[in-house]
Each structure stands twice: as C-alpha cells, then as structure tokens.
Amino acid sequence: MPRHYSSAPKKKPKIKNWKNTIKRLWGYLSKEKGILSLVILMVFISSILGLLGPFLVGMAIDDYIVTRDAGGLLQLIIWLAAVYIVYSAAMWLQAYWMIGIAQDTVYRMRTDLFQHLHKLPIPFFDRRQHGELMSRVTNDMENVSSTLNSSVIQIFSSILTLFGTVGVMLWLSPLLTLIALMIIPAMFLGLKWITNRTGKLFKETQKNLGELNGYIEETVSGQRIVKTFSQEEKVMDDFLVKSGRLRTSAYWASTYSGFIPKLMNMLNNLSFAVIAGVGGVLAVQGVITIGVIVIFTEYSRQFTRPLNDLANQFNTLLSAVAGAERVFEILDEEQEEKDEGSAVAASNIEGEIEFSHVTFSYDKKVRTVEDISFKAEPGQTIALVGPTGAGKTTITNILSRFYDHDEGTITIDGKDLLQIKRESLRKNMGFVLQDSFLFQGTIRENIRYGRLNAADEEVEMAAKEANAHSFIMKLPDQYDTVLSQDGGGISQGQKQLLSIARAILSNPSLLILDEATSSIDTVTEVKIQEALQRLMKGRTSIVVAHRLNTIQSADQILVLQSGCITERGSHEELLGQKGFYYELYNSQLREIS
C-alpha cells in the first residue's frame, strides 16, 4: 500500500446525473448516425461469427473427427477459416470507423467547450484556477475520447455476445445452461460491491487531477516569485500533498477495479470445472455428445468474458462519465449576460462619461465602491488615486462592463451604459494594464491584435508612436521576432510599449490605463509617458495611478478611500486642500529624494 501524504476527503463526490450526462454524450454521437449504423452492423456480424466459430468446432468433433471423415473435416475447416477471416475484417472495420466517430465527437465537444469559455464572464475566470480549467479541456476530454474509441463498441458487443451465447446454450442443453448461470448472483453481488466504490473514486481522481494541474500551472507561471522568496520547499510540500491525494484516490480506484478481472477469472474457472464435470457425466450417459461439451466449455468462457468485459468497461465508463460531467459543468455555466433587448451598438463615441451615485459589490454583501459620481468631458483625463483596495480598478471594471453596477447610472455620450452592446462598447475602448499580456507569436502579430485587418505599415506606425520601434529593430528578426508565452524574452517595459502600440492601433475613443507605468525604470517610464501622451491625445482617459507625478496634468483627480470619493480636483487644487492627496504626494517626494 502506498504511503499516504494526506487523508482522503471524508465525503467523496458522486456522479450527479448519469442519465443526463449520457444523454448529452449521445447528442454528440448521434451526429454520426450514418457511420454509427455501419459500426453497429459490424458489431452484429462479428458477434454472430464469434458465436458461430465454437459451434463449428463442436460440429467438427461430432460429425467428422469421431466418424473419421477427413473430407468433411477439411471442408468444415475451410468454412471455419472463412468465418474467422470475415470476423477479423468486421472487428477491424468497427474499430476503424469508431475511432473516427470518437475523434469527431470529441472535436465537437472540445470546440463547443473552448467557444463557451470565451463567452463566459470575467467573474467566472476570477474564481477558477486556470490550470483546473485546462484540465477539463485536455485531460477530461481525452478521457472521454479514449472511452469512445474502445469502450462503447466493447460494451455493445459484450451485450450481444452475452445474449447470443445464452440463447445457443439453452438450445443445446438447458441443464448445463442452468449450471453456467448459477455464477451470475455471485458475480452481480461482487460487481455491485466494487462499483459502488470505484464510481466515487474515479470522480475523486478526476477532481484531484484538475486541482493538481491547476497548482502546477500556477507554480510554473510564478517561478520567478517562488525563487525570489526561496519558497521551493513550501511549493514542493504543497505539491506532495495534492499529488498524494491524487495518488491515494487513483490507487484505490485502480485497486478496487482490479478486483473485477480476478473475481471474473475465479468464477470463470469454477464454471468451467463444473460444466466439464457434469458434461462428462451426461456424455457417458449418452445425454449429450462430446462436441456439445466442447461447445459448452468454450461458450462458458464466452459467457463470462462479456460479463468480465462489461465490468471492466463499466469502470472505464465511470471515469469517462465523470470527465464528461466536468466538461458539461463548464458548458452549463451561464454565459456573459446578454445585452438588453433595447441595447444598441455604440458608434462614433465622443467620450463623455458620467457616473451618478454608482454602487457595486463583488459578493453582494460588502460594497466595494459606494455612491460614486463624476463626469468626464470628451477628451478629458480622469485620474483615480488611493490606497490598494480603495476601488480604483473596480471603477474601470464597471465602465468596461466586465461587471455590472448594482445601483446608480452610468452614461456614455448621454446613453445609459446598460443600453450599449458590450461588444461595441469594448471595441471603442483601449486598455493598457499594469500586467501587459502578450501572446505567443511574433511582435507584429501581438501589435496587430488591436486591429486584425491592419496593414504592416500601420503596425509599424503604431510601434513608432509607442516608442517601441527602436528596440524592435534591434531584435534578431525585428517585427517577425517570435515571443514566447506572455512575452518571454523582452523586458517588462518593452512589453508595456508593445501594449501601448496595440492600443494605438485599435484607435479607441475611450482609454483605460491601470497602473501602466508601475514597476518600470525611470528611462523606460519617460518613453512610456511620451507614448501614453500621444495615445491619450483627444481621447477620454481613465487613469489608475500610484505614481502621482504621472497624473499631474489630469483634468480631474479623484481620491478614493474605502470605496468612496473623499477628494476631487486638479493637482494644484488637491495640494491646496492639504488632505490625503497632499500627504501622499509629499510622501512620494520624500521617497524620491
């Protein structure tokens, strides 16, 4: 038994809705009805021929071997060879076609899942581990794929073989059939005891695998922080705990499911011995022939083999259904709220923004911002200042409709924000955030993400306006330099310049800058400030800033504390009030000096 790193959870989750999950899987499979019908036909043919083979062997013994009829035996051997050739061809075709069906089905499921992920609201991703979501797209989908590839055919074939075998056995000898069937109660009880445990454990294993993947993705992405704070040992300890949970649940799931073939083999051997003994007695008495005994012993194995296959595939099916259910859980997540029926597309936005008594809470309990009111005229810059957690970023989230406010009204050019379609709103907005995200690909592709139909000349012009052109031209492949995930290979400041170039290319009417110059060296900050000034010119801008020297020219500065606006005015006006802003500005001056 493996060493336990942590105790397993007391209450293991169950598959919530077997019928609904399988019904939804069938909804995907049924789109391949034509080829699926051919697969079923091949399963019928292979099952019938699989039953015919042992029957022909019994006939050979009784009709040709016992009577020493060499000619008849040769003819039957030819028939037997033909049966097994066609049987093999049918098996190959059903497997070949089913692989195609499985891959097409999983392709559609994975596509639906990926598309649905992009329709989910930002709050969904805020409360989920990215690695855990990746596990559902990859591991759980692969689990479904492998099961559809083999298990579906195996289950259907086993059921046909089981009923066919019992039918032929009853026709040959009801007494021996009754003896063979005596193992079913013991088999049923054993399987029930095992599967009651494996279902929970397979579900637990999938859950633990998702958590482990999420943790691995998180720690690999945060390796710089892990090493900076020398937390390798803690990370490894946490990994061992999560990996230990997965190991424990997977161990017991495999252990219990491993009992099934052992149980089936034991009952199979017992059945074989009883049939051989009783059949021998009946043959001596002349009730049945030797050929019938041979047929029965082979059919007794064929009888228990489908039961064994069904039991084994049932465990695999449990695991696949658990994975499919996790996929459908994401597909059942509510998409980002649809635009109101009266909502219209925003076009030619001038940039007038007005918040009137706006209140918002993430958890609907504690208010994050409360009674926020301000107005920005077209082309003005509004700066948001305050301590961490004051609600600065929340205001930008509300304005971009990543979250909808609870109370109050927000208007853009006099139109209620809720009456503007989200897609058109965001197309008119440009974002430059503290953590500038770049995709794996060329620099040109990352800048063009702001406007996909932009020409190369427009991309390069945007880079020049963002002060990024000079460093790009020093790179080995210049604009065709391939960046690794999240812009690996260039500095944070260079990433920020590329983000500004992307925003410039998108030519937005409204601009949101959230800590755009945070954690940047002084020289790069100057370049970024120059680029931002070009970007902000003529555009209404909402700027979140900690460095007060970057917002001194803002038309209006809002000071937030505990979700409320406590001070407002220009830089000079706020200094004259000698309040929180005055103290914060002087403290930053002292830090610089």
C-alpha positions in Angstrom: 0.0 0.0 0.0 1.4 3.4 -0.9 2.4 6.0 1.7 -0.3 8.5 2.4 0.6 12.2 2.2 -2.8 13.2 3.4 -6.1 11.6 4.3 -8.7 11.4 1.6 -11.7 13.6 1.9 -14.4 12.1 4.1 -17.2 12.6 1.6 -16.3 11.8 -2.0 -18.4 13.4 -4.7 -20.7 11.2 -6.9 -21.6 11.5 -10.5 -24.6 13.8 -10.1 -26.7 12.8 -13.1 -25.8 9.6 -15.0 -28.8 9.7 -17.4 -28.4 13.4 -18.3 -24.7 13.1 -18.9 -25.0 10.0 -21.1 -28.0 11.6 -22.9 -25.8 14.6 -23.7 -23.0 12.4 -24.9 -25.4 10.7 -27.2 -26.4 14.1 -28.5 -22.9 14.5 -29.8 -22.6 10.9 -31.0 -25.9 10.9 -32.9 -24.5 13.4 -35.4 -22.6 10.5 -36.9 -25.7 8.3 -37.3 -24.7 7.0 -40.7 -21.2 5.7 -39.8 -22.5 4.7 -36.4 -25.1 2.4 -38.1 -22.3 0.7 -40.0 -20.3 0.2 -36.8 -23.4 -1.4 -35.2 -23.8 -3.6 -38.3 -20.2 -4.7 -38.0 -20.7 -5.4 -34.3 -23.7 -7.6 -35.1 -21.7 -9.5 -37.7 -18.6 -10.0 -35.5 -20.8 -11.1 -32.6 -22.7 -13.7 -34.7 -19.5 -15.0 -36.2 -17.8 -15.1 -32.8 -20.6 -17.5 -31.7 -20.5 -19.5 -34.9 -16.8 -20.4 -34.5 -17.1 -22.6 -31.4 -20.3 -24.2 -32.8 -18.4 -25.3 -35.9 -15.6 -26.7 -33.8 -18.2 -28.8 -31.9 -19.7 -30.0 -35.2 -16.3 -31.0 -36.4 -15.7 -33.2 -33.4 -19.1 -34.9 -33.5 -19.6 -35.2 -37.3 -16.1 -35.6 -38.7 -13.4 -36.4 -36.1 -15.4 -39.1 -34.3 -16.5 -40.6 -37.6 -13.0 -40.1 -39.2 -14.5 -38.2 -42.2 -11.3 -36.4 -43.5 -13.1 -34.8 -46.5 -15.9 -33.3 -44.4 -13.4 -32.1 -41.8 -11.3 -30.3 -44.5 -14.5 -28.6 -45.8 -15.5 -27.5 -42.4 -12.0 -26.2 -41.7 -12.3 -24.0 -44.8 -15.6 -22.7 -43.6 -14.1 -22.1 -40.2 -11.2 -20.1 -41.7 -13.7 -18.1 -43.7 -15.7 -17.3 -40.6 -12.7 -16.0 -38.7 -11.4 -14.0 -41.7 -14.7 -12.2 -42.0 -14.9 -11.9 -38.2 -11.4 -10.2 -38.2 -12.4 -7.9 -41.0 -15.6 -6.9 -39.2 -13.7 -6.2 -36.0 -11.1 -4.1 -37.8 -13.8 -2.0 -39.6 -15.8 -1.4 -36.5 -12.7 -0.2 -34.6 -11.5 2.0 -37.6 -14.9 3.7 -38.0 -15.4 4.1 -34.3 -12.1 5.9 -33.9 -13.2 8.4 -36.5 -16.6 8.8 -34.7 -14.9 9.3 -31.4 -12.4 11.8 -32.7 -15.1 13.8 -34.5 -17.3 13.7 -31.4 -14.6 14.9 -29.0 -13.5 17.5 -31.6 -17.0 19.0 -31.5 -17.2 18.8 -27.7 -13.8 20.4 -27.3 -14.7 23.1 -29.8 -18.0 23.8 -28.0 -16.2 24.0 -24.7 -13.5 26.4 -26.0 -16.0 28.6 -27.6 -18.1 28.6 -24.5 -15.1 29.6 -22.4 -14.9 32.8 -24.4 -18.5 33.6 -23.8 -18.2 33.3 -20.0 -18.0 36.5 -17.9 -14.7 37.7 -16.3 -16.0 36.8 -12.8 -16.0 33.1 -13.8 -12.3 33.2 -14.5 -11.6 35.2 -11.4 -12.8 32.4 -9.2 -11.3 29.5 -11.1 -7.8 28.1 -11.3 -6.7 28.4 -14.9 -4.9 25.0 -14.7 -8.0 23.4 -13.5 -9.9 24.7 -16.5 -7.1 23.5 -18.7 -7.5 20.0 -17.2 -11.1 19.9 -18.3 -10.3 20.9 -21.8 -7.4 18.4 -22.1 -7.5 15.5 -19.5 -11.2 15.2 -19.2 -11.8 15.4 -22.9 -9.0 12.8 -23.6 -10.7 10.5 -21.0 -14.0 10.8 -23.0 -12.1 10.2 -26.3 -10.3 7.0 -25.1 -13.6 5.6 -23.8 -15.5 6.3 -27.0 -12.7 4.8 -29.0 -13.0 1.4 -27.4 -15.4 1.0 -24.6 -18.7 1.9 -26.5 -18.1 -0.9 -29.0 -16.9 -3.3 -26.3 -20.0 -2.7 -24.2 -22.4 -3.2 -27.1 -20.5 -6.2 -28.5 -20.4 -7.8 -25.0 -24.2 -7.4 -24.6 -24.9 -9.0 -28.0 -22.4 -11.8 -27.3 -23.9 -12.4 -23.9 -27.5 -12.8 -25.1 -26.4 -14.8 -28.1 -24.3 -17.2 -26.0 -27.2 -17.8 -23.6 -29.6 -18.4 -26.4 -27.4 -21.1 -28.1 -26.5 -22.7 -24.8 -30.2 -23.1 -23.9 -30.8 -24.7 -27.3 -28.0 -27.2 -26.8 -28.6 -28.1 -23.1 -30.9 -26.3 -20.7 -29.3 -28.2 -17.8 -25.8 -27.2 -18.5 -27.0 -23.6 -19.2 -28.6 -23.5 -15.7 -25.4 -24.6 -14.2 -23.5 -21.9 -16.1 -26.0 -19.3 -15.0 -25.5 -20.1 -11.3 -22.4 -17.9 -11.1 -24.4 -14.8 -12.0 -25.7 -14.0 -8.5 -22.2 -14.2 -7.0 -20.9 -12.1 -9.9 -23.6 -9.5 -9.5 -23.0 -9.1 -5.8 -19.3 -8.8 -6.2 -19.5 -6.3 -9.0 -22.0 -4.2 -7.1 -19.7 -4.1 -4.1 -16.8 -3.0 -6.3 -18.6 -0.5 -8.5 -20.2 1.3 -5.5 -16.7 2.2 -4.5 -15.0 2.8 -7.9 -17.6 5.3 -9.1 -16.8 7.7 -6.2 -13.1 7.1 -6.5 -12.9 7.8 -10.2 -14.8 11.1 -9.7 -12.4 12.0 -6.9 -9.4 11.1 -9.1 -10.6 13.5 -11.8 -11.2 16.2 -9.3 -7.8 15.8 -7.7 -6.1 15.7 -11.1 -7.7 19.0 -12.0 -6.5 20.6 -8.8 -3.0 19.3 -9.3 -2.9 20.6 -12.8 -4.1 24.0 -11.6 -1.4 24.1 -8.9 1.3 23.1 -11.4 0.2 25.7 -13.9 0.2 28.3 -11.1 3.6 27.5 -9.7 5.3 27.2 -13.1 3.9 30.6 -14.2 5.1 32.0 -10.9 8.5 30.5 -10.8 10.2 33.9 -10.5 8.2 34.7 -7.3 8.9 31.2 -6.0 12.6 31.6 -6.4 12.7 35.2 -5.3 11.2 34.3 -1.9 13.0 30.9 -1.7 9.7 29.1 -1.4 10.8 26.0 -3.3 10.4 23.7 -0.3 6.9 25.0 0.5 5.9 24.6 -3.1 7.2 21.1 -3.1 5.4 20.3 0.2 2.1 21.6 -1.2 2.7 19.6 -4.4 3.3 16.4 -2.4 0.0 17.0 -0.5 -2.0 17.4 -3.7 -0.1 14.7 -5.6 -0.6 12.4 -2.6 -4.4 13.0 -2.7 -4.4 12.1 -6.4 -2.1 9.1 -5.8 -4.4 7.8 -3.0 -7.7 8.2 -4.9 -6.1 6.7 -8.1 -4.6 3.9 -6.1 -7.9 2.8 -4.6 -9.8 3.3 -7.8 -7.3 1.1 -9.6 -7.2 -1.4 -6.7 -11.0 -1.9 -6.5 -11.4 -2.0 -10.3 -8.5 -4.5 -10.4 -10.6 -6.9 -8.3 -13.0 -7.3 -11.2 -10.9 -9.5 -13.5 -9.7 -11.6 -10.5 -13.3 -12.2 -9.5 -14.3 -13.0 -13.0 -11.4 -15.4 -13.6 -12.2 -17.2 -10.4 -15.9 -17.6 -11.3 -15.0 -18.5 -14.9 -12.7 -21.3 -13.8 -15.2 -22.6 -11.3 -17.9 -22.6 -14.0 -15.6 -24.4 -16.5 -14.8 -27.1 -14.0 -18.4 -27.7 -13.1 -19.5 -27.8 -16.7 -16.7 -30.1 -17.7 -17.6 -32.5 -14.8 -21.3 -32.5 -15.3 -21.0 -32.6 -19.0 -18.7 -35.6 -18.8 -21.3 -37.5 -16.7 -24.0 -36.6 -19.2 -21.8 -37.6 -22.2 -21.1 -41.0 -20.5 -24.9 -41.5 -20.1 -25.4 -40.6 -23.7 -27.5 -37.5 -23.0 -25.1 -35.1 -24.9 -22.2 -35.6 -27.2 -18.5 -34.8 -26.7 -18.9 -32.0 -29.3 -21.6 -30.3 -27.2 -19.3 -30.4 -24.1 -16.6 -28.7 -26.2 -19.0 -26.1 -27.4 -20.3 -25.6 -23.9 -16.9 -25.2 -22.3 -16.0 -22.6 -24.9 -19.4 -20.8 -24.6 -19.0 -20.8 -20.8 -15.8 -18.8 -21.3 -17.6 -16.6 -23.9 -20.4 -16.2 -21.4 -18.2 -14.9 -18.6 -15.9 -13.0 -20.9 -18.6 -10.4 -21.9 -19.5 -10.1 -18.2 -15.8 -9.5 -17.5 -15.6 -7.0 -20.3 -18.7 -5.2 -19.2 -17.4 -5.0 -15.7 -14.0 -3.6 -16.8 -15.6 -1.2 -19.3 -18.1 -0.1 -16.7 -15.2 1.2 -14.6 -13.8 2.9 -17.7 -17.2 4.3 -18.5 -17.5 5.6 -14.9 -14.2 7.5 -15.4 -15.4 8.9 -18.8 -18.8 9.9 -17.5 -17.1 11.7 -14.6 -14.9 13.6 -17.1 -17.8 14.3 -19.4 -19.8 15.7 -16.4 -16.9 18.0 -15.6 -16.9 19.2 -19.2 -20.7 19.7 -19.2 -20.5 21.6 -15.9 -18.5 24.3 -17.7 -20.8 24.2 -20.7 -23.7 24.8 -18.2 -22.1 27.9 -16.7 -24.1 30.9 -17.6 -22.6 33.0 -20.4 -22.0 36.7 -20.0 -25.4 38.3 -19.7 -27.0 39.0 -23.0 -27.4 42.7 -23.9 -30.7 44.1 -23.1 -33.2 43.9 -25.9 -33.2 47.6 -26.4 -29.4 47.8 -26.4 -27.8 49.4 -29.4 -24.3 49.3 -30.9 -22.0 52.2 -29.9 -20.6 54.1 -32.9 -18.7 57.4 -33.1 -18.3 57.7 -29.4 -17.3 61.2 -28.4 -16.2 60.2 -24.9 -18.5 61.9 -22.4 -18.6 59.7 -19.3 -20.8 60.3 -16.3 -21.1 58.2 -13.1 -24.1 59.1 -11.0 -24.4 57.6 -7.4 -22.9 54.2 -8.6 -22.6 51.4 -6.1 -21.2 47.9 -6.6 -20.3 44.8 -4.6 -18.5 41.7 -5.9 -20.1 39.4 -3.4 -23.4 41.3 -3.0 -22.6 41.7 0.7 -19.7 44.2 1.2 -19.8 47.2 -1.0 -16.6 47.7 -3.0 -17.5 51.2 -4.2 -20.3 53.3 -3.0 -22.1 56.5 -4.2 -19.5 57.2 -7.0 -20.3 60.3 -9.0 -18.1 62.2 -11.5 -18.2 63.4 -15.1 -15.6 63.4 -17.8 -16.0 65.6 -20.8 -14.8 64.3 -24.2 -11.0 64.3 -24.4 -10.5 64.8 -20.7 -8.3 62.7 -18.4 -9.7 61.5 -15.1 -7.2 60.1 -12.6 -8.1 57.7 -9.9 -5.8 57.7 -6.8 -6.0 55.9 -3.5 -4.7 53.1 -1.4 -4.9 49.5 -2.5 -8.4 48.1 -2.3 -10.0 51.6 -2.5 -12.0 50.6 -5.6 -9.9 52.2 -8.4 -9.7 49.1 -10.7 -13.3 48.3 -9.8 -14.5 51.5 -11.4 -12.7 50.5 -14.7 -14.2 47.0 -14.5 -17.7 48.6 -14.2 -17.1 51.0 -17.0 -15.9 48.2 -19.4 -18.9 46.1 -18.2 -16.8 43.2 -17.0 -19.1 43.6 -14.0 -22.4 45.5 -14.0 -23.0 48.0 -11.3 -25.7 47.4 -8.7 -27.1 50.9 -8.2 -26.9 54.3 -9.8 -26.4 55.1 -13.5 -23.5 55.3 -15.9 -23.8 57.1 -19.2 -21.6 57.5 -22.3 -22.5 60.4 -24.5 -25.7 60.6 -22.6 -26.7 56.9 -23.3 -27.2 54.5 -20.4 -24.2 52.1 -20.3 -26.6 49.1 -19.9 -28.2 50.2 -23.2 -24.9 49.8 -25.2 -23.9 46.5 -26.5 -20.9 45.1 -24.7 -19.0 44.1 -27.9 -19.3 47.5 -29.5 -18.5 49.2 -26.2 -15.2 47.3 -25.8 -14.3 47.9 -29.4 -14.3 51.6 -28.7 -12.2 51.1 -25.6 -8.4 50.7 -25.3 -6.7 49.1 -22.3 -3.1 49.4 -21.1 -2.8 47.5 -17.8 -0.1 47.0 -15.2 0.4 43.4 -16.3 0.6 43.7 -20.0 -0.2 40.3 -21.6 1.4 39.2 -24.8 0.5 36.1 -26.7 3.0 33.5 -28.1 3.8 34.7 -31.6 5.6 37.5 -33.5 5.8 41.0 -32.3 3.8 42.0 -35.4 1.0 39.6 -34.6 0.9 40.9 -31.0 0.5 44.5 -32.1 -2.0 43.6 -34.8 -4.2 42.0 -32.1 -5.5 45.6 -31.6 -6.9 45.6 -35.2 -6.6 42.3 -37.1 -7.0 43.9 -40.6 -4.3 46.5 -40.1 -1.6 46.6 -42.7 2.1 46.1 -41.9 2.7 49.8 -42.4 0.0 50.7 -39.8 1.5 48.2 -37.3 4.9 49.8 -37.7 3.5 53.3 -37.4 1.7 52.4 -34.2 5.0 51.0 -32.8 6.8 54.2 -33.7 4.1 56.3 -31.9 4.5 54.0 -28.9 8.3 54.4 -28.8 8.7 50.7 -29.5 10.1 50.8 -33.0 13.7 51.4 -31.9 14.0 48.4 -29.7 12.1 46.2 -32.1 14.6 47.0 -34.9 17.4 45.8 -32.6 15.9 42.3 -32.2 17.2 39.4 -34.4 14.1 39.2 -36.6 12.7 42.7 -35.8 8.9 42.7 -36.2 9.0 38.9 -37.0 10.7 38.1 -33.7 8.8 35.3 -32.1 7.9 35.9 -28.4 7.3 33.0 -26.1 4.2 32.8 -23.9 3.4 36.1 -22.1 6.2 37.9 -23.9 9.2 36.0 -22.5 12.5 37.3 -23.9 11.8 41.0 -23.6 11.7 43.3 -20.6 8.6 44.5 -18.7 9.0 48.0 -20.1 9.2 46.7 -23.6 6.1 44.6 -23.1 4.3 47.7 -21.9 5.4 49.6 -25.0 4.0 46.9 -27.2 0.8 47.0 -25.3 0.6 50.8 -25.9 1.3 50.2 -29.6 -1.5 47.6 -29.7 -3.9 50.2 -28.1 -2.8 52.9 -30.5 -3.5 50.6 -33.5 -7.0 49.9 -32.2 -7.7 53.7 -32.3 -10.2 53.7 -29.3 -12.5 56.5 -28.3 -12.1 55.7 -24.6 -8.9 54.7 -22.8 -8.3 52.9 -19.6 -4.8 53.0 -18.1 -4.4 50.8 -15.0 -1.0 51.3 -13.3 0.5 51.5 -16.8 3.9 52.8 -15.5 4.1 50.6 -12.4 7.4 48.8 -11.8 9.2 50.5 -14.7 12.6 52.0 -14.6 12.9 55.8 -15.0 14.3 55.8 -18.5 11.6 53.5 -19.8 9.0 55.4 -17.9 9.8 58.5 -19.8 9.4 56.6 -23.1 6.1 55.1 -21.9 4.8 58.5 -20.7 5.6 60.1 -24.1 3.8 57.2 -25.8 0.8 57.5 -23.4 0.5 61.2 -24.1 0.3 60.5 -27.8 -2.3 57.8 -27.1 -4.4 59.9 -24.8 -4.5 63.0 -27.0 -8.1 63.7 -28.0 -9.4 60.6 -26.1 -11.3 60.4 -22.8 -9.0 58.6 -20.5 -9.5 56.9 -17.1 -6.1 56.6 -15.4 -5.4 54.5 -12.3 -2.1 55.5 -10.8 0.1 55.2 -7.7 2.8 57.5 -9.0 1.3 60.9 -8.6 3.9 62.6 -10.8 2.4 60.8 -13.8 -1.1 62.4 -13.4 -0.3 66.0 -12.5 -1.7 67.1 -15.8 -5.0 65.3 -15.4 -8.1 67.4 -15.8 -9.6 65.9 -12.7 -8.2 63.7 -9.9 -10.5 61.6 -7.8 -9.1 60.3 -4.4 -10.8 57.1 -3.3 -10.7 55.7 0.2 -12.7 52.6 1.3 -14.7 52.7 -2.0 -15.8 56.3 -1.7 -14.6 59.5 -3.3 -13.1 61.7 -0.5 -11.4 64.4 -2.5 -11.6 65.7 -6.1 -10.0 68.4 -8.1 -6.9 69.3 -10.2 -3.4 68.6 -8.9 -3.0 72.2 -7.6 -6.5 72.2 -6.0 -5.8 69.0 -4.1 -2.5 70.2 -2.9 -4.2 73.3 -1.6 -6.7 71.2 0.3 -3.9 69.6 2.3 -5.8 66.4 2.7 -4.9 62.7 1.8 -3.6 63.6 -1.6 -1.3 66.3 -0.2 0.2 63.8 2.3 0.5 61.1 -0.3 2.2 63.5 -2.8 4.7 64.7 -0.2 5.5 61.2 1.0 6.4 60.2 -2.6 8.5 63.3 -2.9 10.4 62.3 0.2 10.9 58.8 -1.2 12.4 60.1 -4.4 14.7 62.5 -2.5 
